[in-house]
Amino acid sequence: MGLSAPNTNAELDITSSTKGILLPRVALTATNNPAPLTAHVAGMMVYNTVTNTSVAANPVYPGEYYNDGTQWQRKSALNDVRMITGGTIADILSSTPVDIAAGTPTTTTLSTFSFTLDRPSSVEFSGNISMSFNASGDSTIPLGDSAIKLVTSNFVFTTAPSGIAVNTPFGDSTITYMNATTANITTIIGNFYTAPHATLLLPAGNYVVNVNGLASSSNAFRVTYGSGVRDMVQIKATPTK
């Protein structure tokens, strides 16, 4: 039924309170292949009905796609976003004291996460890691040695698909601390926080990622990771294909 007063700025004005628009349902072969169209056409929209991973770098999955003139782009919906870990207010780290020898950088694995991506995705890694500083071998004696304490938290893949670097830190967040007085923080008060963060475009496959702390100083000291009550790690994946 025609509208008596269609929108003057619209070439097509469809109004209904009980029905929708059904996009053409097609079987795409790859994001870089226009088929079943004969050419890429900017602005074209379709609903893809199949999963096709025969072209590994350009897979397609069921869902709505639009064409940008050179390839198909999948329209991501909110329910495509997958929370791999995180999304709660739980404190994920228990207190982990580590004694750091003078002049010896020390790496400590604070937590490990495993996950599988079933398609290429944009993956966001973020954290909130607490720590406190004390004299070496003690959890209550405050520092006052005037030496700079350097602590970095980051993420490190230990398992990843071919082409993704393993044992290479990313998302670094660093804090430096120095105090010349003896009246200083203890493990009860005065927690410091780092916030490692990175967003990576990753292929489908299996992953294992560590959350690490790296500490060093010219003087020996003790760092207690997870000394606060707001420790958090969140890994969130959004498909790009």
N, C-alpha and C positions, 0 to 999 in steps of 0.2 A: 504494500500500500504506500502510495506516495505521500510525502510530508507536505502540508499546506504551506509551511514557511521554513524550508531548509536553511541551515547556516550559510550565509552568503560567502564565507571564507572557505567553505569546504566544497571540494569537487564531488564528494560522496558523503551524505549525512544519513546514517542508519540509526533509527531509534527503536528500542524494544525493551520491555521490562521483563521478558520471559525467555528471550533467545539470545544467542551470541553469534560471533563470526567464526566460521570454521576455515582455518588456513588450509591451503593445499598440503596434503600429506604425501611426502615423497621419501625415497630412499637415497640419501646422499652417500657418496663413496669416500670423500675426503674433503677437508676444508679448503684445499687448494685446487680442487676439481669442481667445475661448475655443474657436472652431471647430477641429475638428469637434464638440467638446462644445457643449452649449447654454448653459453658464454656467461661470464660473471656480469651481473647487472646490479649496480649500486641501488640499494633500497629494496631489493627483492626480499620477501619474507616467506618462509615455509616452515612446516613442522616436519622434522626428520623422524622417521619411524624405526630406524635400525641403528645397531652398533656396528661400526666398521673400523677395525684397527689395522687393516692390511697395509696402509701407509702409516708407519709408526710415528712419523713426525707430524702427521695431520689427521688424527683420528676424529671420528664423529660419533655422537651418542644421541639417543632419543631426546628430543626437546626442540624448542623454537630456535631457529637460526635466521639471521639476516645477512645479506651480502653487501660488502663494502665496496664492491667494484673490482676487487682483486681476489677475494676469498670469502668463505662463509665464516661468520662469527656467531658463536653460541650465546644466546641471551641467558645470563645466569639469574636464577630465582633465589629467593631467600632460603628455601629449603635445600638448595644445592650446597650451601655452606655447611661444612662438617667440623664440629669442635672435636679435635683429636684428644686433647686433654685440657683441663681447666674449665672455666665457666661456673665455678663455685667459689664460695668465700672461705673454704677450708684452707688451713695453713699446711702447705705440703711438705715443708722441711722441718725435721727435728734438729735440735742443736748439735752441731758437729764441730768440736774443737780441733784445731790443727796447729801444731807448733812449727813455726817457720824458722829455720836456721839462718844466721846472718849471712847475707850475700848469696843465698840459695833459693831461687824462685821455685815454688812448690805448687803443683796443680792437684786439685782435689775434685773428684767426681761427686756431685751433690745429688743428682738424680738422673735416671735413664728412662727414655720413652721409646717404644717401638710402634711403628704404624705403617700402613700400606696405602698407597695412592692407586686407585683403579683407573685414573686418567691424569693427564697433565693438569697441574693445579698451581695456583698462586698460594703459597703457604706462609702464614705470618707466625713468627716465633716471638714471644714476649715473656718477660719475667719481672719479678720483684723479689730480690734476694737480700735478706738482712744479714748483718754481721756486727760483731763488737770486737774491741781490741783490748788485750791485757798483756801483762808480763809473760814471758815464755814459761810454759809449764804451770801456769796458774790461771784460775778463772775469776779471781777476785782482786788481785793486786793491779791497780791502775798503772798506765804507762806515763812516763815523764822523761823519756830519754832524748827528746828532740830529733829523733831519727824519723825520716819520712817512711810511712807504711803505704805500699801500693797494692791495691787489690782490684782485680778485674774478674767479672763474671761474663760468661759467654756460652754459646752453643757449639757443639762439635759432632759431626756425623762420624760414627764408627762403622756403619754399614749404609751403603747407598748404591743406586744403580750406576752402571758404567757412565763415566763422564762427569759425575758429581764428586767433588773432592772430599776425601775422608781425612780425619785427623787434622783438619784445618779449622781453627776457631773462626766464628762469625758472630755478629751481633754484639760486639764487645761493649761493656759498660764499666767504667773505671772510677774508683774513688781513691783519693790520697788523704792520708791523715798524719798529722804531726802535733805533738804537744810537749811543752817544756816543763810543765808543772806536774806535781804528783797527785793533785786533786783532779781526778779525771773520771771518765766513764767506767762503769763496771759492766758485767754481763746482765745486771738487773735493769739498768737504765742506759739511755744514750745509744740505741741501735742505729746503725747507718744502713742505707739501702742502695743497691745498684739496680739498674733496669735494663738488662740486655734486650735488644730488639733487632729483628731483621725480617724482611719479606723477600722470599725467593720464588722464582719460577722453577718448578721441579717436574720431572717426567714421572710417569707411572712407575711403580716399583715398591720394593720393601726398604724401609729406613729404620735405623737405630740412631738416636741422638742423645748425647749427654749434655747436662747442664754442669758446667765446670766453674770452679773458682781458682784463680791464679794469684798467689800472694808473694811479696818479696819486700826486703828491707836490708839496709846495711847492718842493722841490729836485730838480734833474735826477738821474736814476739809470738803471741798466740792470737790467732783469729778464730772466732767462733761463728761459723756460718749457721744461718737459721736461728739466730738468737732472738729474733723478734716473733711476732704473731701474725704477720701479714705477708708471709712468703707465698708467691704465686708463680706458676708457669702455665702459659696458655699457648697451644698450637692449634691454628685454625686453617683449614684448607678450603679454597674456593676453586672449582673446576674452571679451566680456561678453554676447554674444548667441548 
